[in-house]
Amino acid sequence: MQKYLFKDILVVNEGKITCSDVLVVNERIEKIASNINVSGNIHEIVGENKHLFPGVIDDQVHFREPGLTHKATIATESAAAVAGGVTSFMEMPNTIPNVLTLPLLQDKYDIAEQSSVANYSFFMGVSNDNTEQALRANELKNKIAGLKIFMGSSTGNMLVDSHATLDKIFSGSELLIATHCEDERIIKQQYENIKSIKPNLEASDHPLIRNEDACYESSLTAIQFAKKYNSRLHILHISTEKELQLFGNMFPLKDKRITAEVCVHHLHFTADDYETLGYKIKCNPAIKAPRNKKALWEALLDGRLDVIATDHAPHLITEKEGPYEKAHAGLPLVQHGLQLMLQHHHAGNISLEKISEKMCHAVADCFQIPERGYIREGYYADLLMLDLNKPYTVTPQNILYKCGWSPFEQTTFPATIEKTMVNGNFVYENGVVYASHKGKRIMYDR
């Protein structure tokens, strides 16, 4: 029997920070109390003014396997995830081949079972011509993250621009439907308009091409379909002030049928950063003008935006080079997303309790994941130990992404993630990943 006892540690959980002892036995949290005494063989970890967080659940990552494994694999990126405090992830279907059938979906679960050090789940993809397969995923509603619809173009045959297809999916799916909302027609028109004036496009043109109207019109369409059928809709990576008009009702998450995610890079960067970072921060939807960042922060803190994710999307650094049409969209973030939010805490923008809510509790609630996302007796021991007074500098030597780079290289964050526990096993300690321990398939209470 494996036992760990965290002594006198600052537990950040359910809106409070409390100095407690936390006992982990095998894969579960057995007891939380002000003073726990246990006899026998036990590993004791002294808190020493350090903080204990629930494991982060990232509802949007791209780990590139199968088919794009020169960029990343489930093994490499899950290692980077646990180093960044992410104990559970939900991965997207735009791999090669696109995950548009149930057997291809099962293939990814098989890979993760053998190679992921974090808990794992996957989305089933939707295209204009796979609605029958996509709706068969209803049979797996307790076992998969949901359906993913790219309403803006992506890898392969993933664009869904047919309203007939959207009608079938929103009317027939019993699963959560996650959408990437950008209007392809507006994007193409903007590209042609700007290209006619400026033949050699630059990174700073990206938010003008994939503009606020493209995001708003697509999000509005998704919401209209969801309201028509009372579907469970989750709109990914909201990036504009204008879209926030669509999320005016700030009632409890448990009562929402339409929820929204914001990503760390849209909370941190603005269009001003293209001048120094260029195509390194080219992503879809685009990082936009500063007023959008300000509005996103306000909506996150007042409850219109429900969860924080990374949209981790690694490419080789050579694939991020221009010209505009050649530079791939997406940036690696899963190892440093929590660090970035802790930096914003240090700057006074967000409390530790709110970080725990938006990156842990709310994700579990949003996706109906039982026994994860909180520090509670009986729950899985997915836990992080943080030292908020120990700076951490990102260097090429400690970047664990297979692509080998980060937009935060040489950034010094104010805090250090010292230990990450997944299902009662330490999988990361002081810079070392223990890949012999594997995560579990995430299950859902639907």
N, C-alpha and C positions, 0 to 999 in steps of 0.2 A: 504494500500500500504506500503510495507516494503522498507526502504531506509537505505543504509549505505554509509558513505563518508570517504574514506581513505584520510587523509590530509598530505601533505608534506612527502610522502613516496617514497622510491627509487624503481622505477619500473624496473625490469629486464626483458626485452622483446625485441625480434627481433634484437639482437646484440648490444643493448644499455642499459645503466643504466641512467634513467632520474628521477629527483625529480618532482613528479606530484601529483595531486589530482585525485582520481578515485571514481566515483559515481556509486553505484550499486542500481538499482531499481528492486524490486522483484527478478527474477532469472537472470537478464541480467546486463551487464556493459552498463550503459547509456551514460556516458561521461568521457573522460580523458582530463585534461587540467591543466595548471600551477596553476590556482586558480579557484575553483568552490565554489560558494555561493548558498546554497539551504535553503529555508524557510520551516517551518512546522516541522512535527515530523520526525526526522532523527537521526540515531545513528552515531556519529562521532568517528573515530579511528585515533588518532594522530600517524604519522609515526615515529617521534623521531629517525631518522637515521636507521630505520628498512627497510627491503627489501620486496617487493611484487613480488612474482613469479606466473606464471601460474600454475594451478594444474598439478601435474605429472600424466602422462598416462603410466601405466605399461602394456606392451603388452604380458607379460607372467607370470602368477601366477597359483598356484595350491591350491585351497581353499577346496578341499577334499569332497565336498558335491555334491551328496549323496554317501553313502556307506562307507565312511572313516571318519565319523564325530567324532570318538574318537580323531582324530588328529586335526581337524579344521572344522569350518563351514563357510558359506558365511557371516553370521552375525559377528562372532568373527574376521575373517581375514579382512573383510572390515573395521571394527573398527580400527584394527591395521594399515590398509592402510592409512586411513585419518589422524591418529596420525603421520604417516610418510610423510604426504604431498601428498599422492597418491589419487587423486580425481576420477580417472577412471581406471578400470582394464579390461583385457581380460583374461579369465580363460580357462584352458585346459581340454580336454575330458577324461583324464585317471582316472576318478572316477569309482565307482562301482554302477550300471553297466556302462561299457564304453559308451560314448555318440556316438553311431554308427547309430542311427535312428533319424529322425526329431522329433517324439514325446518325446524321451528322452532328446533331446536338449531343447524342449519347457519346460520340467519339471524344468530344471535348471533356465530358465528365470523366471518361476513362483516363485521359491524359492527366487531368488534375488529381485524380485519386492516387496516381503514382508519383506525382511530382510537386504538388502544391504544399508549401509549409503553412499557408493560411487557409482558413475555411473558404469554400468556393461555391459559386453558383453562376449560371449562364442564362442569357436571354435567347429566345427563339427569334429568328429574323422573319421579317415580312417583306415580300416583293409584290409587284403588280400581278403575278401569276402563281402564287403559292398559297392562296387563301385556304384551300382545303387542308393542306398540311399545317398551316398556322393554327387553324381552329381545332385541329386534332390535339394540339398542345393543352387544351382544356383538361384532357385526361391526366395531365401532370401538374395540375395547378398547385398542389402542395409540395412540389419537388423542383420547380424552376422559378427563376426570378420574374419572368413575365414575357411579353412580346415586345420587340423593339421595332419601331417604324422610323425609317429615315425619310422625312418629308423634304429633306435636302439631299443632294447626291452624295454617295459614298462609294466604297470599294465594290466593284462588280455590279451585280443585279440587285441592288438594295434600295434604289429610289422608288418610293411609292408616291406617284403624282396623280393616280387615278382616284377620283371621288367614289367610283363604284367599289373599288377595293377597300377604301377607308370605311365605307358604309357597311360592307360585309364584316370587316374586322370589329368595328365598334359595336355592331349589333349582335355579333355572335360570340365574342370572346368573354370567358369567365375569369380571365387573368388580368392582372395589372398591365396596362398598355403604356409603354414608355416611348416618348417621341422626341426626335431631333427635329426642331421646327425652324426651317428656313424655306422660303418660297423660291423654288427653282426658277420660275418665270421671271421674277423680279431680279434675281441674281444675274441671270443671263442678259437681261436688258441693261442692267447697270454696267456689266462688264463691257458690252458693246459700246455703250455711251462713253465711258471713260477711255476705253481703248482708242476710240476714234479721235479723241483729243490728245491723248498721251500714249503713243505707241509702246513706250518702254515703261511698263508699270513697276511700282515699287511696293515694298511691304506695307507702307503707310496707306496705300490705296485699298488694302484688303477690307477695312471696315466701311469704305465707301461703296465697294462692290457688294459685299454681304452686309447690307445696311440694316438700320432699325426697322424699316418697313417690311423687309423680307422676313425678319423674325416675327414681327407683330402679326402680319397677315397669316402666316403659317400657324402660329400659336392660337390665333382666333379660330381658324378652321378646325384644329384639333379639339378645342373647347366646345365648339358648336356641335360636333359629332358626339362628344362625350355627354353633353347635356341632353342631346336628343335621345340617347339610349341609356342614360344613367350609368355609363361605363366608368371603370376605374382608370383614370388617366393620370400619368405622372410626366410632366414636361421637364425635360432635361436642360441643363445649362442655360438658364435664363440669363441674357446678357444685356438687356436694354431697359431703359427707364420706361419706354412706351409700353412694353409688354406688361409691366407691373399694374397697369390699368385693369388688366384682366383678372387680377387676384385681389379684389377689394374686400372680400369677406374674411375677416380674421377670427374664425371660430376654431375650436379645438381640432387638432390633427385627426383624432379618432373619428370625427364627424365629417371629414372632408372626402369627397369623391374625386376631386381634382387637386393635385398637389404639384409642387414645383421645387426644383433643385437649382442651386447656384454653385459654381465651381470656384476653386481657390484662385485661379488665375484671373478671373473676371472681378474678383474682390481685391486683387492686388495691383495688376497692371492696368494701364490706360493706353490710348493711342499715342500718347507722348513718348512711350517707351520703344516704339518702333525705331526711333532715331538711334538708339544705342544697341538694341537687341535685334532689330531687323526681322528676318524670317524665322529666327529662333522662337518667336512668340506668334508666328502665324498659326492660327487654329480656326476651326469652324464650330460654333459661330465665332466671329471675329471679336477680338478685344477692341473696344470702341472708345469714344470720347469720354473724358473724365466725369462728366455729369452722370453717365450711366453707372460708373463705379459708386458714386455717392448715393444714388438712388437704390442700388442693390444692397448696400449696407443698411440703409434705413428699412428696407423691406425684410431683410434677414432678421433684424432685431425686433421688428414689430409683428412678425409671424406670417407675413404674406409668402415668404420663401421658407420652405420647410426643412430642407436638408442641405448640407455642404458635401460636395464630392470633389474628385480631382479630374475626371475625364483623362486620366493618364493615357497618353497616345504617343509612344516612342517611335522615332525614326533615326536612322543613322545621321550623323551631323552632315555628311555629304549630300544627303537627301533634303536637307533644309536650305541648301544654297539656291540662289536665284538662277535664272530670271523668275519672275512672278509665277508663270504658268508651271514651272518645273519644281518649285519649292513645295515640299509636302506640308500638309496642315496637321498640326498636333504637336504636343510637347510632353516630355516625361515629367511626372509630378508626384507619383504615389509615395515616393520615399520622403518627400519634403512638404506634403500638404498640411499635415498637422503642425510641423515646425513653423510653417508660414502663419497659421492661425495663432500659434503661441507668440509669434513676433507681433501680431496685431493685438494680442492681449497685452503684451509688454508696452505697446504704444497707447493703450487705453481704449482701443476700439471695440473690444469684446471681452466678456468675463470668461473665466475658466468654466463656470457652470453652463454658460451658453454654448461654448465649444463642445462640451460633453453632450449637451442636448442635441445640437444640430449635426454632429458627426457620429453619434452613437445611439442615444435613445430614440430620436425621431426617425432614424433610418430603420431601426427595428420595428417601430410602430407603423411607419409608412408601408413597409413591405410585409407586415404581419409575421415577423420572425420571432418564434418563441424562444425564451431562455437565453437570449443574447442581447447585447446593447446596454445592459444595466449591471451594476454591482449589487446583486441580490442573492440571498441564501437560496441554494438549489439551482442557480443558473450556472451555465458553463463558465469556467474560469478563463475568460478572454480579458486580459488585464495588461495595463501599461504602467511602468514606474518611471516618472519624469523627475528630472532635477531642473527646476526653473531658474536656478542660480549658476548653472554651468554652461557657458557658451559652447556652441558647436559650429565649426566651420566646414562648409562643403568643399571638398577637394576631389581631384580625379581619383585619388586612392580610396576614398570611402563612398563613391557613387557606385551603386550596385546594379543599376540598369544595364542591360546588355548593350544598349546603344552607347554607353560610356560618357554621356554628357548631361548637363543640367543647366537650365537658364539661371540657376542660383549658384553656379560655381564661384567659389571664393567669397560667398556671402557667409557672414557669421550670424547665426541665429542665437537668441538669448538663452535657449533651453536645450537640454539633451534628453533624448529618449534612451534611458539606460537599459531597460529590460522590457521584453514583450513576451507575454504568456498566451498560448493558444491551447484551449482545452486542457488546462492544467499543466502544460509543458512549457518550459522556457525555450523559445525558438530563436530568441535574439538577446544577447547580453554584451554590452560594451563593445559594439562593433563586430561581433561574431554571430553569424547565422548558423543554427543547428538544423541542418536540412534532413536529418534522420527522422525527425518528428513531422508527421504529415497532418494537414488539416482535415476537416470533415465536410461533407456535402451539407450545405445549408438547406434546412427544411422550412416550410411555411405553414402557418395556421390559417388556412382559407376554407 
